[in-house]
Each structure stands twice: as structure tokens, then as C-alpha cells.
């Protein structure tokens, strides 16, 4: 028997980082993402975000490639947003995304981080947040992935 535990912190932004995910209705998007993930056997730990980006903390089954899953998640959630009258200015997601592994021991810390997005972003922009994450993991500041 195989035992696999890989938690991913997925982050993706709106096209041109436009603030089009209205906070009054963001839970509709999160519910759609939750249902979409659960129907594919993806365990959701936490979903949260801001008007210009979202965070999804999840365990993707090893039989599903992360890139394929994120591509499908972005495509289907974009269709949902486009069809939902609560998101009238929706265009699309930015081209790229971040997918960072999270140790099981640090999962609760990351859940809190996602839960506190609205407080966190009062002082730190999405661009600053993402640049910090890239640097912490040894990546160059490739903000083109998020529509910079």
C-alpha cells in the first residue's frame, strides 16, 4: 500500500490583477471551487483570498498532475464567474499560478495565513506577498506569471 501526503498551496490572480472578485460574493466562488475539488477527490484544507487573487490549500491525488488540475480549476471557475451576475466585471485569470508544497506540520499555520488574508493585505499588496513567496523558495521575481 502506498501512503502519499502532499499539500499544495495554490495561488492565482485575476488578469491584470484587477479587483473583480467582490468580497460580498467571494464565498460563492469558494463554494464552487470546494465542490469542484471534492468531485475530483481533491481534499480542501482552506480557500480564501482577495478581490484580485485566491489561495487554495489542498491535497491533490497523485494520479492527477498538478498542472492539469490547476488548468482545469482555472478554466471551470472562470466559466462560473463569467456566468454569475455577482461578478459583472470578470474577464479571466492571469496566465500563471503558484503551487508550493506545505509540510503537514505547517498546515495549520498556512490555514491561518489564508484565513487572515483580508487583514494581511491591508499592509502588504498581492505583488509584495507573491514576490516574498518566490524569494523564500529561491525563485526569481517572475511576476509575469501573475499578470505583472
ZIRA-V306629 format. One line per field, one symbol per residue. phi: phi as a letter, one per 30 degrees, with the letter a starting at -180 (. if undefined). burial: + if it has 16 or more other ideal C-beta (glycine too) atoms within 10 Angstrom, else -. Layout:
phi->???
burial->???
This chain:
phi->.cbbbbccccbbcdehhddccdedbddddddddededddcicdccabalbdcabbbcacceddcdeddddeddddddddedddcddbdcdcaddecacbcdbdedcddddddeddceddeddbbdeddededddddcicddcdedcid
burial->------+++++++++-++-++----+-+++-+++-++----+-+++++++++++++++++--------++--++--++-++-----+--+-+++-+++++-+----+--++-++--+---+----++-+++--+--------+-+++-
